[in-house]
Amino acid sequence: MTARRPTSLSAALSPATLLAVGGLWIAGLFGGCQSNEPVSYQTPPQAAALPNAPAAYPDPIGVPASNGAPAFGALTGTTGAVEAPQPTPISLNGTPAPGAAPSAPGVPKVTAKAAILVDGFGRVLFERNADARLPAASTQKLLVGLLVAERGGLSTPVTIAEPDTWAEPTIMGIKPGEVYTRDQLLHAVLIRSCNDIARALGRDHSGSEAAFVASMNAKARQLGMMNSYFTNSNGLPSPPGQYSTARDLAELGMAALRNPAVREICAKRSYSFRMANGSTRTLTNTNQVLHHFPYCTGLKTGTTNAAGKCLVSSATANGRTVVAVMLGSSSPAVWQESEALLKYGLGM
């Protein structure tokens, strides 16, 4: 694990783009641009001071609290557990032993297999094994969301097909013939990470799961994610062989923040999903940092047995925006250490 002076995250810098959303501006400058303005956007006024004590994050996601209430991340009526076979082993390229101490004063302790912290300028503020190829689990659904949002037409109806339901274990339970809008499905995949919803969105976007995976890989290359390869839309390790890196997912995280629709959805703590039969299901955002840290603005969780706990998180305060990526972590360390990185990047 190393703490570094700020360096450029991406060698090739693209022109800066300013996006106006509801009068709020965000500078699209990650992965390189020729502007000195950082990626940032305004957030509502927050408390002047935050407690010094670490947040009491629940462990694990989806297990009910002692009072019987659902834990953060639980989808009403489900356990929220994710079980998956082990993928093809991937080399960690010399990962230090877990639990290594920070190399510089003030740098948070990180025990994840790989991690990175970047700011809105695209500068790397912290990294650990940031180029190690690892399974990314459902964090790759940020790429799904980005492709769908960029296509537009979010009010367009989507009729569920039989192949869309060939997914488990975290599913919404949609059925063939049911009709939902793209916007509904986009909320479900980004907030609750439903695997059947990811397949439905992929088929709607590209005609089939296989064609959508090709679109994902093409978009990844366009974003500069040169150490990533995807075999499905949902992040489960079947078909095997998919991987990404903390550095690549930081690129994806900043791209997600530059998209108004994705950014808005990922910041929601919950969403009421109306099923085709008229019933509603409350989807609670699986990102527990979003529930605990008031400056957190997203982005996406991921969990499988193979990948461990993964998280792409973002935060904004005082005109600064940072993105932290954790791969191969455990619960509750993934939440606590991600929050610590975000605070470090924001100077808190």
Buried (B, 14 or more C-beta within 10 A) or exposed (E): BBBBEEEBBBEEBBEBEEBEEEEEEBBBBBBBBEBEBBBBBEBEEEEEEBEEEEBEBBBBBBBEEEEEEBBBBBBEEBBBEBEBEEBEEBEBEEBEEBEEEBEEEEBBEBBBBBBBBBBBBBBBBBBBBBBBBBBBBBBBBBBBBBBBBEBEEBEEEBEBBEBBBEBEBBBBEBBEEBEBBBBBBBBBBBBBBBBBBBBBBBBBBBEBBEEBBEBBBEBBEEBBBBBBBBBBBBBBBEEBEBBBBBBBBBBBBBBBBBBBBBBBBBBBEEBEBEBEEEEEBBBBBBBBBBBBBEBBBBBBBBBBBBBBBBBBBBBBBEEBBBBBBBBBBBBBBBBBBBBBBBBBBBEB
